[in-house]
């Protein structure tokens, strides 16, 4: 199971651990709910026994990912946004980032 960063409050710890396990010049791919979706109020939720459960979420800006990763020795190599039905006139659903360990 892939961790979802919107459920992790402390990104610094995660990026520190990524930097520890990556080899020099190794890559890290992150696919995450786009912060724009979170700004609009979208949160992870599920229905259980006819009751809606909303999961704790933390909004991380794109700059948070980039700056914290850089502080941990990871350089941003690629960034992309993915849209529902490839409709670029709507809010992007997924943010993808590729980092490389320096």
Secondary structure, 3 states (H helix, E strand, C coil): CCCCHHHCCCHHHHHHHHHHHCCCCCEEEEEEECHHHHHCCCCCEEEECCEEEECCCCCCCHHHHHHHHHHCCEEEEEEEEECHHHCCCCCCCEEEEEEEEC
